[in-house]
Amino acid sequence: MNGLLEDGFGLMVLGMGFVFLFLVILIFATSYMSRLLNHLFPELPPVAVPSSLSKAPNKSAVDAQLTAVITAAVHQHRNNKKS
């Protein structure tokens, strides 16, 4: 019985060692691939949007229109639910 227990512990340590080694290799491989891809395909700097295109419409007009649309939708939903 003593020999079987020693063999079991030996196999357990060997298996855990292989898993640990595989995970270490996997970490190095993924970090290397990440650096390689960043080297081959660098990120482009963000493009500035011209100020004439970035102007938003009048906020009060949008809010008033949006409020009217939401109110009409809620009113229609409540009327459809009653019938």
C-alpha positions as CSV (number, residue, x, y, z in Angstrom):
1,M,0.0,0.0,0.0
2,N,2.8,2.4,0.8
3,G,4.4,2.0,-2.7
4,L,1.0,2.8,-4.3
5,L,0.6,6.0,-2.3
6,E,4.1,7.1,-3.2
7,D,3.5,6.4,-6.9
8,G,0.2,8.3,-6.7
9,F,1.9,11.3,-5.2
10,G,4.6,11.1,-7.7
11,L,2.1,11.1,-10.6
12,M,0.2,13.9,-9.0
13,V,3.3,16.1,-8.7
14,L,4.3,15.2,-12.3
15,G,0.9,16.1,-13.6
16,M,0.7,19.4,-11.7
17,G,4.2,20.2,-13.0
18,F,3.2,19.7,-16.6
19,V,0.0,21.8,-16.2
20,F,2.0,24.6,-14.5
21,L,4.6,24.5,-17.3
22,F,1.9,24.5,-20.0
23,L,0.3,27.6,-18.4
24,V,3.6,29.4,-18.1
25,I,4.3,28.7,-21.8
26,L,0.7,29.8,-22.7
27,I,1.3,33.1,-20.8
28,F,4.5,33.8,-22.7
29,A,3.0,32.8,-26.0
30,T,0.0,35.1,-25.7
31,S,2.1,38.1,-24.5
32,Y,4.5,37.6,-27.4
33,M,1.6,37.4,-29.9
34,S,0.2,40.6,-28.4
35,R,3.4,42.4,-28.8
36,L,3.9,41.0,-32.4
37,L,0.4,42.1,-33.4
38,N,0.9,45.6,-31.9
39,H,4.1,45.9,-33.8
40,L,2.6,44.7,-37.2
41,F,-0.7,46.6,-36.8
42,P,-0.1,49.7,-34.6
43,E,-3.1,51.6,-33.4
44,L,-3.8,54.8,-35.4
45,P,-4.2,58.0,-33.5
46,P,-7.8,59.3,-33.3
47,V,-8.9,61.6,-36.1
48,A,-10.1,65.0,-35.0
49,V,-13.7,65.8,-36.1
50,P,-14.0,69.3,-37.7
51,S,-15.9,71.7,-35.5
52,S,-18.5,72.4,-38.2
53,L,-19.6,68.8,-38.2
54,S,-19.6,68.3,-34.4
55,K,-22.2,71.0,-33.6
56,A,-25.3,69.4,-32.0
57,P,-28.8,70.6,-32.9
58,N,-30.6,73.0,-30.5
59,K,-31.1,71.0,-27.3
60,S,-34.3,72.6,-26.3
61,A,-35.9,71.9,-29.7
62,V,-34.8,68.3,-29.5
63,D,-36.1,68.0,-25.9
64,A,-39.4,69.5,-26.7
65,Q,-39.9,67.3,-29.8
66,L,-38.7,64.2,-27.9
67,T,-41.1,65.0,-25.0
68,A,-44.0,65.3,-27.4
69,V,-43.2,62.0,-29.1
70,I,-42.9,60.2,-25.8
71,T,-46.1,61.7,-24.5
72,A,-48.0,60.6,-27.6
73,A,-46.6,57.1,-27.5
74,V,-47.6,56.7,-23.8
75,H,-51.0,58.1,-24.5
76,Q,-51.5,55.7,-27.4
77,H,-50.3,52.7,-25.4
78,R,-52.7,53.5,-22.5
79,N,-55.6,53.9,-24.9
80,N,-54.8,50.6,-26.7
81,K,-54.6,48.8,-23.3
82,K,-58.1,49.9,-22.2
83,S,-59.9,48.5,-25.3
